[in-house]
Amino acid sequence: ARKHLTQDTMVHTLIFADQHDCALLKDAATRMAAQNMQTLLAHPDFSKLIPHHQLMGDIHVLCSEGMVADGGDDEYGGMSMMELYKVVDEDEGAVQVDSYMDRVALLRFVRSITSSRVAESDGAAEEEK
C-alpha cells in the first residue's frame, strides 16, 4: 500500500477507504494527511475532502493531539492500526481477532490484553515472595 499511497493520491485514497470501510487503508491515509497538512491544504483535490466532515475531524484530531486519536498518551496511542494488529499477533495469550475493529475498539483490546498480562506477571511475582 505504501507505494500507492502518496501525497498525490492521499485525498482520493482516503475518500475511497472511508467509502469502502477499509480501516487499515483509511488509517494510513489519515495519518499521511495529518503528517503532510500543508501539502493536503494545497492539494488540487482538497475541496473533494471538505464535505467529508468525519474525515476532516479525524485529520484534525491527529494533528492537534500529536497523532494520538483517542486521547491516550501511552505507547499504543500513536501506533497505526497495522502496528496495533501486530501487537495482538505477537501476544501469545491473546485470542484470535477474526472480526473488523475500528481504531478505538482495537486500542481498547490491545490495552486490555497488555494490562492483563502485566497484572498476571505482577501476581506471579507476589506468589514467589
C-alpha positions in Angstrom: 0.0 0.0 0.0 2.9 2.4 0.7 4.0 2.7 -2.9 0.4 3.5 -4.0 -0.4 5.8 -1.1 1.5 9.0 -1.9 0.9 12.7 -1.2 -0.6 12.9 -4.7 -3.1 10.1 -4.1 -3.9 10.6 -0.4 -7.1 12.6 -0.9 -8.7 10.0 -3.3 -7.3 7.1 -1.2 -8.8 8.5 2.0 -12.2 9.0 0.5 -12.1 5.6 -1.2 -11.0 3.9 2.0 -13.8 5.6 4.0 -16.5 4.7 1.5 -15.4 1.1 1.3 -14.7 0.6 5.0 -11.0 -0.2 4.5 -9.9 0.5 8.1 -6.2 0.0 7.6 -6.0 2.0 4.4 -8.1 4.8 5.9 -5.8 4.9 9.0 -2.7 5.1 6.8 -4.2 7.8 4.5 -5.5 9.8 7.5 -2.1 9.7 9.1 -0.4 10.7 5.9 -2.8 13.6 5.5 -2.2 14.7 9.1 1.6 14.5 8.7 1.5 16.5 5.5 -1.1 19.1 6.4 0.5 21.9 4.2 0.5 19.5 1.2 -3.0 18.5 1.9 -4.3 22.0 2.1 -2.6 22.9 -1.2 -3.7 19.6 -2.9 -5.7 20.3 -6.1 -8.4 17.8 -4.8 -8.6 19.1 -1.3 -12.1 20.5 -2.0 -13.4 17.0 -2.5 -12.4 16.2 1.1 -14.3 19.1 2.7 -17.8 17.5 2.5 -16.5 14.5 4.4 -16.8 16.1 7.9 -15.8 12.9 9.8 -12.6 12.5 7.8 -11.7 16.2 8.3 -12.4 15.7 12.0 -10.1 12.6 12.1 -7.3 14.5 10.4 -7.8 17.4 12.8 -7.7 15.1 15.9 -4.4 13.5 14.7 -2.9 16.9 14.1 -4.0 18.6 17.3 -3.2 15.6 19.6 0.1 14.7 18.1 -1.0 11.6 16.2 -3.0 10.2 19.1 -6.5 9.5 18.0 -8.1 8.5 21.3 -6.5 11.0 23.7 -4.4 8.2 25.3 -0.8 9.0 25.9 0.6 5.5 26.3 2.8 3.7 23.9 -0.1 2.4 21.9 -2.0 5.7 21.2 0.4 6.8 18.5 0.5 3.4 16.7 -1.1 2.8 13.4 -3.8 0.1 13.1 -1.3 -2.2 11.4 1.1 -1.8 14.3 -1.7 -2.5 16.8 -2.7 -5.7 15.0 1.0 -6.8 15.1 0.9 -6.3 18.9 -2.2 -8.6 19.0 -0.5 -11.1 16.8 2.7 -11.2 18.9 0.7 -11.7 22.2 0.8 -15.5 22.7 -2.2 -15.5 25.2 -4.5 -13.3 23.1 -7.5 -14.7 21.4 -7.7 -14.7 17.6 -9.1 -11.5 16.2 -11.4 -12.5 13.4 -13.7 -9.5 13.0 -13.2 -5.9 12.0 -12.4 -3.5 14.8 -12.3 0.3 14.4 -9.3 2.1 15.8 -10.9 2.8 19.2 -12.0 -0.8 19.8 -8.6 -2.1 18.7 -6.8 0.3 21.1 -9.1 -0.9 23.9 -8.4 -4.5 23.1 -4.6 -4.1 22.9 -4.6 -2.2 26.2 -6.7 -4.8 27.8 -4.5 -7.7 26.8 -1.4 -5.9 27.7 -2.7 -4.7 31.1 -4.0 -8.3 31.9 -0.5 -9.6 31.0 1.1 -7.1 33.4 -1.4 -8.0 36.1 -0.6 -11.7 35.6 3.1 -11.1 35.9 2.6 -8.9 39.0 0.6 -11.7 40.5 3.2 -14.3 39.8 5.9 -12.1 41.3 3.8 -11.7 44.5 3.3 -15.5 44.7 7.1 -16.1 44.5 7.6 -13.9 47.6 
